[in-house]
Structure formats: C-alpha cells, structure tokens
C-alpha cells in the first residue's frame, strides 16, 4: 500500500473500532460527511446531528492510529485486503441489506465476491448423511457456477466448503466470527488454507478479535446477505442456522431446506422452515430453477 492508502485504511479501521458505534450509525455518518477523514474533521455539533452525544465524544477523541496497528500490519501480507463501503470490490449484495458491515477484512480471491452465491448452513453436530448431503449439494452447485458460502464451523459448514473445493473451478467463501489472524475452530486450519487457495475468507471483526459467542449470530447476516438463497441441510430447533434462514427471509433471499426423518431432532429445524414456506429440495434442480430468474 502507498502511504496515502495506509492512512486511509488506518482511518477506516479506527472509525470501525470506536466503542458503541455500530454499522448503521457509521453508514449514516458516511452518508452525511463522506469518508472517515471528513467524519473525524467534523465538529461536535455537526456530528451530534447524526449520532448521540456519547458517540460524538468518542469520535472526537479519535483517531487513535495505534489502535489500527494490528490491522495495518496484517494488510502488508500477500492476499490480505481491507474492503470498505467506498471500495469498488465491496459486494453489491451486502449493500441491499439493512445493516451492511462498513468494512470487511478479506483473504484470498476477491473475484469470489462477484459470483452468484448460495449459502449452505446447518448443524455443527451433523449426521453422516447430513454432511454427505452438504458435500454433494455444494459440489454440484459449484460446478453449476455458484460460489458456496458458509461459516467454517464444524459439521455442515465444513462439509459444504469441502464439497465446493472438490472441483478445480469450485469457489467458496467462509464468513467467520473472529479476526482473520485466528482460525476457529483450530482444527480447521488446514481447511482455511484450502479455502484461501481456491476461494476467500472474510470477517467484519478487527484483526486480533478472538472467538466470542455473540460474534457468530452477527456474522450470519453476512452469510445470508451475500447469497441469492440459503440452503439449510440439517438443523435442530435451536440451531444458529435457523437464524441465518431468518436473516435470509428478512433480506428477501430464497430459503431452501432438505427434509429428513420425522424422528430425528436434526430434522426439526428444516421441517419447521418448510412449514413456514421454505422450498423443500431433494436435488439441485429445485434450487437452480428457483434462482434462474435472479442469476
């Protein structure tokens, strides 16, 4: 990066890391003032027309460029990127959702963000058949030209990523709930390297952010937001994948579900979605035909 690029990246990172300043408020500030430099240069009175008194004070105490140090060091490494709302690489699909992340950290192939995408999600404690279904659907959909999006979690997520990577042209995006310098779960380190080689890993969380339970529901809106449709393979009633499906519905995305045994707890979530209007699928044509008008 040039010194100008480095300074701009630092300002974006500092803005994003201000305590209490959420994504929707950042979007309002950007709409009112333009880039981060203009936000930091704005007066307290001007800022207070957009955000609360306490947030105004926090902004006026910034930018603390030291807080951006970890992120800037990470950006010096090959295939590491910072994508902001002002960046041409920012995924258009995320601009359609109510609360797009102001910045995304990305590692790998940015071209994945321009592909038609389908998210595949489900239980961490998946059955053998559930993982097989996720693998096979992901592989077949990837061959059809879809980028497969999931969350790098155990179970269905991992199977979906691996299925997408089976073919040379297969692409997958992992949306994670940690900083991109951390792989969670740690046992997926090898899988993460495979994804970077053939796809992309992204996160809205700053470099150095460890695994926190509250981060994972938040990242689910990005998984669904990047996708034309969300396929739930296997899930119980409490599964986080149902939250991803709910985000998909709120964002105007299609929701698909694979049915299972009426006696299996891991089918209850999928069956509930089907009762609520999700499309029952048992082959990829059920998905591709449904999405043929929006690709």
N, C-alpha and C positions, 0 to 999 in steps of 0.2 A: 504493500500500500504506500501511496505518497503521503507526505506529512499532512497534506490537506485532507486526504481520505482518512488518515488516522485520527485527526482531530474531530472530524465529523462523526466517525464511529464512536469515539470516546463520549461525545455529547449525547448521542442516541443511547448508549449504554447507561450513562449517568441518569438521564431522564427516566429510563425504564426502571431503574433501581431505587427511585425515590419511594420511601415507605408511604403506603396509603394511596399512592397514585395508580389507579387501575387503568386497564387498557382503554375503556370507554372515555375516561377523562383525558387521557393522552390524545386520543383521536379528536376530541373537542378542541384541545389546545392547538393541535396541528392545523385543524381547520381554521382556527381564528388567527394564528400567528405565523403559520408556515413551519419551517424546520425548527429543530431543537435550539439552535443558536438564537433565533428570534424569541423563543419562549424564555430562555434564560435572560435575555436582554430586556424583556418586557417589565414594566413597572408592577409593583404590588397591586396597585389599583386596577390596572388592566387585567392582570391575572385573576383577580377576585371577581371579575365579571364572568369567568368561566368555571373556576374551581373554588373550593372552600378556603376560608381564612388560614386554616392549618396547613393545607396543601400549598397555598401561596408562600407561606413562611418557609416551608421545606424546599420549594423551588428556588427561592431567593438565597438560600444557604448553599446552593449548588452553582456550578458543577464541581463536585469533588472528583477530579480526574484520577485520583488514586484508587477510587472505587472501581474504575474501569480497567485497571491494570491487568487483572487476570484475563479478562475478555480480549484485550488488545494483544497480549502475549499469545493467546490461543489462535488469534486470527493470523499470526505470522506463519503458521504451519500450512503445508500444502493441502488443498481441497477443503479448507475451512473458510466459511463465509458468514457474514452478517447481512441478513436481508431485512431491510426496513420498509415501512409503508411508502417511502419515497423511491424505492428501488424498482427498476423495471422487471426484476426477477420475482418480485412479490407475487405470490399466487393469486390470480384473479378470483378464484373460487372463494378464498377467505375474505375478500372484500365484500362478499354478499352476506356474510353472517353478522349478527348484531354486535359482537364484541371481538373483532379480529385482533390477533396479537400485534402490538406495534412493531416488534422486532422478532425475528427468528434466527437462531443460530443453526447453521446447516453444515453438514459434512458429507461430501460425495459428489454425485452428479446432479447439478441443478436442473438439467433438462427433464428430469422426472416430474418436476412441478408443472410442466406444460402438457403432460399426458392426461387423457381421460382416466379417471381413477375410481376404484371400488374399494371400500374398506371391508375387511373381514375380521370379525371380533368374536369373542366367546370366552368360555370358562378357562381359568388357569388350571383347574383340576379336571381337565378334559378326559373323556374316554378314548380308548384306542381308535374306535370308529369315528369319533368326533374329530380327532387330529387327522385321520385319513381323509375325511370329507374336506376339511380345511385345506389340506395339502393339494388334493386333486382339483378342487374348485379354483384355488389360486393359480395352479399351473395352467389349467385350461383357459382361465380368463386372461392370464398374462400372455399366452400365445395369441389370443384374440386382440391384443394390443392395449389392454388395460394395465395401469400401474396399480399394484396391490398395496393398500395402506393398512397398517396395524400398529400395535403399541409395544412390540418387543417383549411382551410378558410371556410367562410360561404358558404351556398348553396351546390353545387355538392360535394365539398371536404368532408364536414361533413357527407352528406348522404352516400358517399362511405365508410367512416370509420365505420359509424354505421351499414351499411349493412354487412360489413366483420365481425363485432363483434357479429352478431346475433347467429352464431353457435359456439358451445364450441371450435371447432377446428379452427375457423376462426382467421386469423392473419392479422394485418395491421401495416404499418409504416407511421408515419406522419413526413414529412420533413418540418421544419419550418424556418422562416426568422428572428428569434430572438435568443438570448441566451436561453438555456433550463431552466433558472430560471424564465423566463417570458412566460406566455401563452397569445398568441394573435390570435384571438380576446379573450378578457377576458371572454366572455360568454361561451367559450368552455373549461373552467376549468374542469368541470365535464367530458367532453368527453376526455380531455387529460389524466385524471386519469384512465378512462376506457381503453384507448389505452395502457398506461403503464402496466396495469394489464394483458393485453392479447396480447400486441404487443410491439412496440418500437417507441420512438420519437427521431429524430436525427437533428442535426444542425451543420453547419460548423462555425457558428458565436460564438465568445467568450462569456462566461458567463457574464451577465450584459448588453449585446447588446439589446437596445430597438428596437421597430418596426421602420424601415426606408423603404420608398418606393423602394429604389434601391436594397434592400436585396432580395425581393421576385422574381424578374426575375432571379437573380443569383441562388437562390435555385432550380429553375425549372429544371436546367440541371441535378441536382441530382435526382429529381423525375423521370425524363425520363431515366437517366443513370442506375438507379437501376433496371429498368424494361426490360422485354422481349418485351413488347409492351405498347403503350399508347392509352387509350380509351378516346375520347372526347365525353362527353354526350350532352352538350348543351353550346353553346358559341356564342357571337356576334363577329363581325369582329375585335373589339379592345380588346377582351378578352386575358388575360395573358395565358390562357390555349393553345392558338394557338402558343405562344412562346414555351411552353412545347412540343407541337407537332413538332415544327421546330427543337428543340434540338433533339428530338427522331429520326427524319429523318437524321440529321447530324451524330448522333451516331450509325446509322444503325439499329435502332429499328423499329418494326412494328407500324403503326399508324392506328387506327380504329376510326370510327365516327358513332354516331347514328343520323339518319336523323330526321327531324321534319317538321313542316308546312312551306310551302314556304312563308307564310305571317308573320311568326314570326321572329323578329330581332335576337332572341336567337338561331335560326337555321342557320343563315347566315354563321357563322364560321364553323360549321360542314359541311355544304354543300360545302363551299369553299375547305375544306380539301378533301372531296370526289372527287370533280372535279380535284384536284391535284394528286389523286392517292391513298388516304386513302381508306381502305376497309370499305364499308358500312356494318353495322351489325344491326341485329334485334333480335338476340338470342346469347347466349354464345357460341354455337357451331361454329359460324362464327369466334370466337376468338380462341377457343381451337383447332380447326382443323388447323388453320393457324399457331399456335405455337407448334403443336405436334412434329415438327422436331427439335425444339430447346430446349425443356424442358429437 
